[in-house]
């Protein structure tokens, strides 16, 4: 994985939402599907992008796909960016 791939994966508000959901605890993709107002195909596409970027891992348990963060430091990066963007808005 390279930085460009990671930042492209983080560029979607929906993918950020997925990361925030699984930050708390690993979730079945079906649980995420119930929480987010998007169809299965779109969710699968977002999950694939996150996986290819190396941000999440998927564990299969029967028919269930359990998603979890591969490295919790990605959430530190998100919080840092949100903090910086908040400060930029204050200055502008």
N, C-alpha and C positions, 0 to 999 in steps of 0.2 A: 504494500500500500504506500502511496505517496501523499504528500500534503495536498496536492491539487484534488485528488480523488476524495480525500476526507472533507475538504472544504466544500466541494460540490455536493457531497452528501448532506452536509450541515446547512446548505442553502435553502432547504425547504422547511417552511413552518410546520408542515405535517410530520416530517421526519423528526424534527426537534420534539414535537409532541410525543411521538412514539418513544424517543429516548428518555424523555422525562417520566413517562409511564413505567418503563422497565428499570429506571434508576432505583425506584423504591423496592422492587422485587421482580424476579423473573416472571413473565406472564406468557400464557398461551396466546398464540396469534388470534385465536377465536375470542379471547377476552378483550383484546385490543379492538377487534372488529366490532364487538358489541358497544364499546365506548365511543368510537369515532364514527362520525357520519359519512363514511366512505364505503364504496363497494369492495368486495373481496379482491378483485383484480387490481384495483388501485393500491390497496394495502399491500398486496403481494409484491407489487412493483417497488414500493417504498422500502419494504423489508429487504428485498434483493439488493437495492442500492446500498443500504446500510451494511449489509453483510459483505458485499464486495469491497466496501471501503474499510472493512476490518473493524467496524465499530460495534457490531453485535455478533453473537454466536447463536446458532439455532440447534437446539437439542430435540431430537424426535423421540416422543414417547407414544408409541402406537400411532394413532392418527393425529395426535396433538403435536404442534410445533411450539416449543418453549423458547422464548427469546430472552436473552440476557446480555448485559453490557460485557464487552470483552475487557474493557479497561475503564474504570470509573473516572479516570483523569479527563476524559472527554467532557464530563459534566463540569469540571473545573474550568475548562476552556470556555464552555458556553457561558458560565457565570461571569467569567472575566470579560468576555465580549459584551455581555449585557451591561455590565458595570461601566465599561468604557463607552458604550453607545449612549448610556444614560448621562454620563458626564459631558459628552459631545453635545447632546441636546440642550443641556443647561448653559453651555458656553455660547451656542449659536443664537 
